[in-house]
Amino acid sequence: MQIQPLTSGLCIRPQASVPASGAEGGDRIAVGERPQELTRVTLSQLAARQGKDLFGILNEALEAVRAAPLSELDQERLARLAHEIPKVDLHRHLEGSIEPEVLIAVARKHGLPLPAYTVEELRPHIQITPTDKTLLDFLKKFEPIGPVFKDREVIADLTHGAIGDANKDNVKYLELRYSPQYMARAHNLDLEDVVKGVFEGVQRAADDFDTRVSLTLIVERWDSHERAREVADLAARHRDKGIVALDLANDEYNFPPGPFAQIFQDAKKAGLKITVHSGEAGPADNVRVSIEKLGADRIGHGVRTYQDPAVEQLAVKTQTPFELCPTSNVQTQAIANLESHPLKRYYEAGIPTLVNTDDPSISGITLSGEVALVSRQFGFSLNDIQKMQQFGVTHGFTSEESKRELAATIDSGFEKASRSLVESLTVDELRELALKGVDAGPGTGAEKSARCEQIERELKFLIQE
């Protein structure tokens, strides 16, 4: 952040908590009134030294900071802030969420084969590297993982580890989706045992972590419709084991959603929520079919929806959320690069837009990292990111009681994180960021000028001995 002198020349508007001055020019903060050391002292240090209530003074400034583009922050501050805020991830595949450390620990515990047993040697086998450029490269990373799902106990251990990693990243609500067919394939496991193993891992995690978890079963598009029906029935039977939804995933281009409509309609009648991978590798019309024919409550990805304005407007009209996964969308070439990603377009169009990880261990990412990434790329503010997290709560497949509690957790966590950010700033840094927040926020020119004046006045009161 480039620092500008705290001498804007703006006049000061009165406020009850901060004494007002009479003349317009008399409330400007002149250089002579401000020791040079204030450019280095953080606001928390300044307030402590002067015995002042920082947030009893900085009302307008704090509000403006929350509206400021987070791209104005340096990389270290943005990363710290992105980790501190409580987050929601609604699109995360369990099979792609097993970090190398967890995979090695479980493989050693159960005597399972891996291509390597050190993190650095294993990483290129299960994680995207700079030389991996295609969807095929991405999918190959799953090959060493499938054989590790040896039995119910292993599945429970891996599930517990995946939730633990999300918890370390300050994810407060997590929806894990998984394919019981994929997990069962290598060792010909019973699908019932797969479901029970995952649920046991979730139950253990509930005792160890404060991340709430819901589960979604995946129907694989390339399987037979009989198998798809079997998975849908399995999900409906095990709603008492944390399964709340059914998903349709994998080869979207060759297996569009239409033929699965009846299976998903029946699943919805059975009480399951519906999310469908659409508009990722396939055309925008797959999104329309998923909403209108399959009864999709949410769309997995939806990246290509912008290619058909009518479908984009359908998503706006129906308020169907899009589970976007920026890094994964680029790695799988659903979109060419981050600069052309439609995340901001959808957000500004009024589609409930969610930032998720997809397969964090394959992509080598965290949700905190994704939040920082899109904030820097698209200039999102703290208010924008908080709104997205609340979208996640509102459209999460969990109980109304859980939603109320999560919403309160999100709000209090963002308040704490925004205050922590302000405390880390110097007076000049705060002023620059707050004025950018005023500029980015709503209001007429006169209203913005008045807000800037009030910020100047708050800062002057703060630095006065």
C-alpha positions as CSV (number, residue, x, y, z in Angstrom):
1,M,0.0,0.0,0.0
2,Q,1.4,3.4,-0.9
3,I,1.2,5.9,1.9
4,Q,-0.2,9.4,1.3
5,P,0.2,12.2,3.9
6,L,-2.7,12.7,6.2
7,T,-3.4,16.3,4.9
8,S,-6.4,16.0,2.7
9,G,-7.9,19.5,3.2
10,L,-11.4,18.1,3.7
11,C,-13.6,19.8,6.2
12,I,-15.0,18.0,9.2
13,R,-18.6,17.1,9.8
14,P,-19.7,17.0,13.5
15,Q,-20.4,13.8,15.3
16,A,-21.5,13.4,18.9
17,S,-18.7,11.1,20.1
18,V,-15.9,13.3,18.6
19,P,-15.7,17.0,19.4
20,A,-16.3,19.3,16.5
21,S,-14.3,22.3,15.5
22,G,-15.8,25.6,14.4
23,A,-14.1,26.5,11.1
24,E,-13.8,24.3,8.1
25,G,-10.0,24.6,7.7
26,G,-9.4,24.3,11.5
27,D,-10.0,20.6,11.6
28,R,-7.6,19.5,8.9
29,I,-4.7,17.4,10.2
30,A,-1.6,19.5,9.5
31,V,1.8,17.9,9.2
32,G,3.1,19.9,12.2
33,E,0.4,18.4,14.5
34,R,1.5,14.8,13.7
35,P,4.8,13.4,14.8
36,Q,6.7,11.5,12.1
37,E,6.6,8.3,14.2
38,L,2.8,8.1,13.6
39,T,3.6,6.8,10.1
40,R,5.2,3.7,11.8
41,V,3.0,3.2,14.9
42,T,0.0,0.9,14.5
43,L,-3.4,2.1,15.6
44,S,-3.6,-0.5,18.4
45,Q,-0.3,0.8,19.7
46,L,-1.4,4.4,19.4
47,A,-4.7,3.8,21.2
48,A,-3.1,1.8,24.0
49,R,-0.5,4.6,24.5
50,Q,-3.1,7.3,24.7
51,G,-5.7,5.2,26.6
52,K,-8.4,5.7,23.9
53,D,-11.1,3.4,22.8
54,L,-10.1,2.9,19.2
55,F,-13.5,1.6,18.0
56,G,-15.4,4.1,20.0
57,I,-13.8,6.8,17.8
58,L,-13.3,5.2,14.3
59,N,-17.0,4.5,13.4
60,E,-17.0,6.0,9.9
61,A,-13.5,4.9,9.2
62,L,-14.2,1.2,10.1
63,E,-17.3,1.2,7.9
64,A,-15.3,2.6,5.0
65,V,-12.5,0.0,5.5
66,R,-15.0,-2.8,5.1
67,A,-16.1,-1.3,1.7
68,A,-12.5,-0.8,0.4
69,P,-11.1,-3.1,-2.3
70,L,-9.0,-5.8,-0.6
71,S,-6.6,-5.6,-3.5
72,E,-5.2,-2.4,-1.8
73,L,-3.7,-4.6,1.0
74,D,-0.2,-6.0,0.8
75,Q,0.0,-9.8,0.2
76,E,0.9,-10.6,3.8
77,R,-2.0,-8.7,5.3
78,L,-4.5,-10.0,2.8
79,A,-3.4,-13.6,3.4
80,R,-3.8,-13.1,7.2
81,L,-7.2,-11.5,6.8
82,A,-8.4,-14.3,4.5
83,H,-7.5,-16.9,7.0
84,E,-9.0,-15.0,10.0
85,I,-12.5,-14.6,8.5
86,P,-14.9,-17.6,9.0
87,K,-15.7,-19.3,5.7
88,V,-18.1,-21.7,4.1
89,D,-17.2,-24.2,1.4
90,L,-20.1,-25.9,-0.4
91,H,-18.3,-27.6,-3.2
92,R,-15.5,-29.8,-2.0
93,H,-14.9,-33.4,-3.1
94,L,-13.7,-35.6,-0.3
95,E,-11.5,-37.7,-2.6
96,G,-9.7,-34.5,-3.7
97,S,-9.3,-33.1,-0.2
98,I,-6.8,-35.6,1.2
99,E,-3.5,-33.7,1.8
100,P,-0.2,-35.5,1.3
101,E,0.5,-35.5,5.0
102,V,-2.8,-37.2,5.8
103,L,-2.5,-39.7,3.0
104,I,1.0,-40.8,4.1
105,A,-0.1,-41.1,7.7
106,V,-3.1,-43.2,6.9
107,A,-1.2,-45.3,4.4
108,R,1.6,-46.0,7.0
109,K,-1.0,-46.9,9.6
110,H,-2.8,-49.4,7.4
111,G,0.1,-50.6,5.3
112,L,-1.2,-49.3,2.0
113,P,0.9,-48.7,-1.1
114,L,1.7,-45.2,-2.3
115,P,4.1,-44.0,-5.1
116,A,6.2,-42.3,-2.4
117,Y,6.1,-41.8,1.4
118,T,7.5,-38.3,1.8
119,V,5.5,-35.2,1.1
120,E,7.8,-33.7,-1.5
121,E,8.1,-37.0,-3.4
122,L,4.4,-37.8,-3.2
123,R,3.2,-34.3,-4.1
124,P,3.7,-34.4,-7.9
125,H,1.8,-37.7,-8.1
126,I,-1.4,-36.3,-6.4
127,Q,-1.1,-32.5,-6.9
128,I,-1.1,-30.2,-9.9
129,T,2.4,-29.0,-10.8
130,P,3.5,-26.2,-13.2
131,T,3.9,-28.8,-16.0
132,D,0.3,-30.0,-15.7
133,K,-1.9,-28.1,-18.1
134,T,-4.9,-30.1,-19.1
135,L,-8.0,-31.7,-17.7
136,L,-6.4,-35.1,-18.3
137,D,-3.4,-34.1,-16.2
138,F,-5.9,-33.1,-13.4
139,L,-7.8,-36.3,-13.5
140,K,-4.6,-38.4,-13.4
141,K,-3.9,-37.1,-9.9
142,F,-6.7,-39.2,-8.6
143,E,-5.2,-42.5,-9.8
144,P,-2.9,-43.1,-6.8
145,I,-5.7,-42.1,-4.3
146,G,-8.4,-44.6,-5.3
147,P,-6.6,-47.8,-4.1
148,V,-6.1,-46.2,-0.7
149,F,-9.8,-46.6,0.2
150,K,-9.2,-50.1,1.5
151,D,-12.0,-50.5,4.0
152,R,-14.4,-48.7,6.3
153,E,-11.8,-47.8,8.9
154,V,-9.4,-46.2,6.3
155,I,-12.3,-44.2,4.8
156,A,-13.2,-42.9,8.3
157,D,-9.5,-41.9,8.9
158,L,-9.2,-40.1,5.6
159,T,-12.6,-38.3,6.1
160,H,-11.5,-37.2,9.6
161,G,-8.2,-35.9,8.2
162,A,-9.9,-33.9,5.4
163,I,-12.3,-32.2,7.9
164,G,-9.3,-31.4,10.1
165,D,-7.6,-29.7,7.3
166,A,-10.7,-27.6,6.6
167,N,-10.9,-26.7,10.2
168,K,-7.3,-25.5,10.2
169,D,-8.3,-23.2,7.4
170,N,-11.1,-21.7,9.5
171,V,-13.9,-23.2,7.5
172,K,-17.0,-23.2,9.7
173,Y,-19.4,-25.0,7.4
174,L,-18.3,-27.7,5.0
175,E,-20.3,-29.7,2.5
176,L,-18.2,-32.8,1.4
177,R,-19.4,-34.6,-1.7
178,Y,-18.1,-38.0,-2.7
179,S,-18.6,-40.9,-5.1
180,P,-19.3,-44.1,-3.2
181,Q,-18.6,-46.0,-6.5
182,Y,-15.2,-44.5,-6.9
183,M,-14.2,-45.3,-3.3
184,A,-15.6,-48.8,-3.6
185,R,-14.0,-49.6,-6.9
186,A,-10.4,-50.6,-6.2
187,H,-11.3,-53.1,-3.4
188,N,-14.8,-54.0,-4.4
189,L,-16.3,-52.5,-1.3
190,D,-20.0,-52.6,-0.4
191,L,-21.5,-49.1,-1.0
192,E,-23.1,-49.3,2.4
193,D,-19.7,-49.7,4.1
194,V,-18.4,-46.7,2.2
195,V,-21.3,-44.5,3.5
196,K,-20.8,-45.8,7.0
197,G,-17.0,-45.2,6.9
198,V,-17.5,-41.6,5.8
199,F,-20.1,-41.0,8.5
200,E,-17.9,-42.4,11.2
201,G,-15.1,-40.0,10.1
202,V,-17.6,-37.1,10.3
203,Q,-18.7,-38.2,13.8
204,R,-15.1,-38.3,15.0
205,A,-14.4,-35.0,13.5
206,A,-17.5,-33.4,15.3
207,D,-15.8,-34.3,18.6
208,D,-12.4,-32.8,17.6
209,F,-13.3,-29.7,15.4
210,D,-15.8,-26.9,15.3
211,T,-16.4,-27.3,11.5
212,R,-20.0,-28.4,10.8
213,V,-20.3,-30.9,8.0
214,S,-23.0,-32.1,5.6
215,L,-22.6,-34.8,3.0
216,T,-23.6,-35.2,-0.7
217,L,-23.5,-38.4,-2.7
218,I,-22.3,-38.2,-6.3
219,V,-24.0,-40.0,-9.2
220,E,-21.3,-40.7,-11.9
221,R,-22.6,-39.7,-15.3
222,W,-20.8,-42.5,-17.2
223,D,-22.3,-45.2,-15.0
224,S,-25.5,-47.0,-16.0
225,H,-28.8,-45.5,-15.0
226,E,-29.4,-48.6,-12.8
227,R,-26.3,-47.7,-10.9
228,A,-27.4,-44.0,-10.7
229,R,-30.7,-45.1,-9.3
230,E,-28.9,-47.3,-6.7
231,V,-26.8,-44.4,-5.5
232,A,-29.8,-42.1,-5.3
233,D,-31.7,-44.7,-3.2
234,L,-28.6,-45.1,-1.1
235,A,-28.5,-41.4,-0.4
236,A,-32.2,-41.3,0.5
237,R,-31.9,-44.3,2.8
238,H,-29.0,-42.7,4.8
239,R,-30.3,-39.2,5.4
240,D,-29.8,-40.2,9.1
241,K,-26.0,-40.4,8.4
242,G,-25.5,-36.8,7.4
243,I,-26.4,-37.2,3.7
244,V,-28.4,-34.2,2.6
245,A,-28.1,-34.1,-1.2
246,L,-27.5,-35.8,-4.5
247,D,-25.0,-34.6,-7.2
248,L,-24.4,-35.4,-10.8
249,A,-20.7,-35.2,-11.8
250,N,-17.9,-36.3,-14.1
251,D,-18.0,-36.3,-18.0
252,E,-20.5,-33.5,-18.6
253,Y,-19.6,-33.0,-22.2
254,N,-20.5,-36.6,-23.3
255,F,-23.2,-37.2,-20.7
256,P,-25.6,-34.2,-20.4
257,P,-28.0,-33.9,-17.4
258,G,-31.3,-34.4,-19.2
259,P,-31.4,-38.3,-19.2
260,F,-31.0,-38.2,-15.4
261,A,-34.0,-36.0,-14.8
262,Q,-36.4,-38.6,-13.4
263,I,-33.8,-40.0,-11.0
264,F,-33.1,-36.5,-9.5
265,Q,-36.8,-35.6,-9.4
266,D,-37.5,-38.7,-7.4
267,A,-34.5,-37.9,-5.1
268,K,-35.9,-34.5,-4.4
269,K,-39.3,-36.0,-3.6
270,A,-37.5,-38.2,-1.1
271,G,-36.3,-35.2,0.7
272,L,-32.8,-34.7,-0.8
273,K,-31.4,-31.4,-2.0
274,I,-30.0,-31.3,-5.6
275,T,-26.8,-29.9,-6.9
276,V,-25.6,-30.6,-10.4
277,H,-22.2,-30.1,-12.1
278,S,-23.3,-28.1,-15.1
279,G,-21.8,-25.5,-17.4
280,E,-18.3,-26.6,-16.5
281,A,-17.2,-28.8,-19.4
282,G,-20.6,-28.6,-21.1
283,P,-22.7,-25.8,-22.7
284,A,-24.8,-23.2,-20.8
285,D,-27.9,-25.1,-21.8
286,N,-26.9,-27.8,-19.3
287,V,-27.4,-25.3,-16.6
288,R,-31.0,-24.6,-17.9
289,V,-31.8,-28.3,-18.0
290,S,-30.4,-28.8,-14.5
291,I,-32.5,-26.1,-13.1
292,E,-35.7,-26.8,-15.0
293,K,-35.6,-30.6,-15.4
294,L,-33.5,-31.9,-12.5
295,G,-34.7,-29.4,-9.9
296,A,-31.2,-28.2,-9.1
297,D,-31.1,-26.1,-5.9
298,R,-27.5,-25.1,-6.7
299,I,-25.2,-25.4,-9.8
300,G,-21.8,-26.9,-9.5
301,H,-19.5,-24.4,-11.4
302,G,-21.8,-22.9,-14.0
303,V,-18.7,-21.2,-15.5
304,R,-20.0,-21.3,-19.1
305,T,-23.4,-19.9,-18.3
306,Y,-22.4,-16.4,-19.6
307,Q,-22.3,-17.9,-23.1
308,D,-26.2,-17.8,-23.1
309,P,-27.7,-14.6,-21.7
310,A,-31.1,-16.2,-21.3
311,V,-29.7,-19.0,-19.1
312,E,-27.8,-16.4,-17.1
313,Q,-31.0,-14.5,-16.5
314,L,-32.7,-17.7,-15.5
315,A,-30.2,-18.1,-12.8
316,V,-30.8,-14.6,-11.6
317,K,-34.6,-15.0,-11.7
318,T,-34.6,-18.3,-9.8
319,Q,-31.7,-17.2,-7.5
320,T,-29.9,-20.4,-8.2
321,P,-26.5,-20.3,-6.5
322,F,-23.3,-21.0,-8.5
323,E,-20.6,-23.0,-6.7
324,L,-17.6,-21.5,-8.4
325,C,-14.1,-22.9,-7.9
326,P,-11.7,-20.3,-9.5
327,T,-8.3,-22.2,-9.4
328,S,-9.8,-25.5,-10.3
329,N,-11.8,-23.9,-13.1
330,V,-8.5,-22.7,-14.6
331,Q,-6.6,-25.9,-14.0
332,T,-9.3,-28.0,-15.7
333,Q,-9.6,-25.5,-18.5
334,A,-13.3,-24.8,-17.8
335,I,-12.1,-21.2,-18.3
336,A,-8.8,-20.1,-19.9
337,N,-7.5,-18.0,-17.1
338,L,-8.4,-16.2,-13.9
339,E,-8.7,-12.8,-15.6
340,S,-11.6,-14.1,-17.8
341,H,-13.4,-15.9,-15.0
342,P,-17.0,-14.8,-14.7
343,L,-17.2,-14.8,-10.9
344,K,-17.4,-11.0,-10.6
345,R,-19.9,-10.8,-13.5
346,Y,-22.2,-13.3,-11.9
347,Y,-21.9,-11.6,-8.5
348,E,-22.8,-8.2,-9.9
349,A,-25.6,-9.7,-12.0
350,G,-27.3,-10.8,-8.8
351,I,-26.6,-14.6,-8.9
352,P,-25.8,-15.9,-5.4
353,T,-22.1,-16.5,-6.0
354,L,-20.0,-18.8,-3.9
355,V,-16.2,-19.3,-3.8
356,N,-15.2,-22.9,-3.2
357,T,-12.2,-25.2,-3.5
358,D,-13.4,-28.2,-5.5
359,D,-10.4,-30.5,-4.9
360,P,-8.0,-28.5,-2.7
361,S,-5.3,-31.2,-2.2
362,I,-5.2,-31.8,-6.0
363,S,-5.1,-28.1,-6.8
364,G,-2.7,-27.3,-4.0
365,I,-4.9,-24.6,-2.5
366,T,-6.9,-23.6,0.6
367,L,-10.2,-21.7,0.8
368,S,-8.4,-18.9,2.5
369,G,-6.0,-18.7,-0.5
370,E,-9.0,-18.7,-3.0
371,V,-10.6,-15.8,-1.0
372,A,-7.4,-13.8,-1.2
373,L,-6.9,-14.7,-4.9
374,V,-10.3,-13.5,-6.0
375,S,-10.2,-10.4,-3.7
376,R,-7.0,-9.3,-5.3
377,Q,-8.0,-10.1,-8.9
378,F,-11.5,-8.7,-8.8
379,G,-11.2,-6.0,-6.1
380,F,-13.8,-7.5,-3.7
381,S,-14.2,-5.8,-0.4
382,L,-14.7,-7.3,3.1
383,N,-18.4,-6.6,2.7
384,D,-18.4,-8.5,-0.6
385,I,-16.7,-11.5,0.8
386,Q,-19.0,-11.5,3.9
387,K,-22.0,-11.4,1.6
388,M,-20.6,-14.5,-0.3
389,Q,-20.1,-16.4,3.0
390,Q,-23.7,-15.5,4.0
391,F,-24.9,-16.8,0.6
392,G,-23.2,-20.1,1.6
393,V,-25.1,-20.2,4.8
394,T,-28.4,-19.2,3.2
395,H,-28.1,-21.8,0.5
396,G,-26.3,-24.5,2.5
397,F,-28.0,-27.9,2.8
398,T,-28.4,-27.7,6.6
399,S,-31.1,-27.0,9.2
400,E,-32.6,-23.6,9.8
401,E,-31.2,-23.7,13.4
402,S,-27.7,-24.4,12.1
403,K,-28.1,-21.6,9.5
404,R,-29.0,-19.1,12.3
405,E,-26.0,-20.1,14.3
406,L,-23.6,-20.1,11.3
407,A,-24.9,-16.7,10.2
408,A,-24.1,-15.3,13.7
409,T,-20.6,-16.9,13.5
410,I,-20.0,-15.3,10.1
411,D,-21.1,-11.9,11.2
412,S,-19.1,-11.9,14.5
413,G,-16.0,-13.3,12.8
414,F,-16.0,-10.7,10.1
415,E,-16.4,-7.9,12.7
416,K,-13.5,-9.3,14.6
417,A,-11.3,-9.7,11.5
418,S,-12.1,-6.2,10.3
419,R,-11.1,-4.7,13.6
420,S,-7.9,-6.8,13.7
421,L,-7.1,-5.4,10.2
422,V,-7.7,-1.8,11.4
423,E,-5.5,-2.4,14.5
424,S,-2.6,-3.5,12.3
425,L,-2.6,-0.3,10.2
426,T,-0.8,3.0,10.8
427,V,-2.8,6.2,10.8
428,D,-1.8,7.0,7.2
429,E,-2.6,3.5,6.0
430,L,-6.0,3.6,7.6
431,R,-6.8,6.9,6.0
432,E,-5.8,5.8,2.6
433,L,-7.7,2.6,2.8
434,A,-10.8,4.2,4.3
435,L,-10.9,6.9,1.6
436,K,-10.7,4.2,-1.0
437,G,-13.6,2.5,0.7
438,V,-15.7,5.7,0.5
439,D,-14.8,6.1,-3.1
440,A,-15.9,2.5,-3.9
441,G,-19.1,2.6,-1.8
442,P,-22.5,4.0,-2.6
443,G,-23.6,7.6,-2.3
444,T,-23.6,11.0,-4.1
445,G,-20.6,13.1,-4.4
446,A,-21.8,15.3,-1.5
447,E,-22.4,12.2,0.7
448,K,-19.0,10.8,-0.1
449,S,-17.4,14.1,0.7
450,A,-19.1,14.3,4.0
451,R,-18.0,10.8,4.9
452,C,-14.4,11.7,4.0
453,E,-14.6,14.7,6.3
454,Q,-15.9,12.6,9.1
455,I,-13.0,10.1,8.7
456,E,-10.5,13.0,8.8
457,R,-12.1,14.2,11.9
458,E,-12.0,10.8,13.6
459,L,-8.4,10.4,12.8
460,K,-7.5,13.9,14.1
461,F,-9.3,13.2,17.4
462,L,-7.4,9.9,17.7
463,I,-3.9,11.3,17.3
464,Q,-4.4,14.2,19.6
465,E,-2.6,13.7,22.9
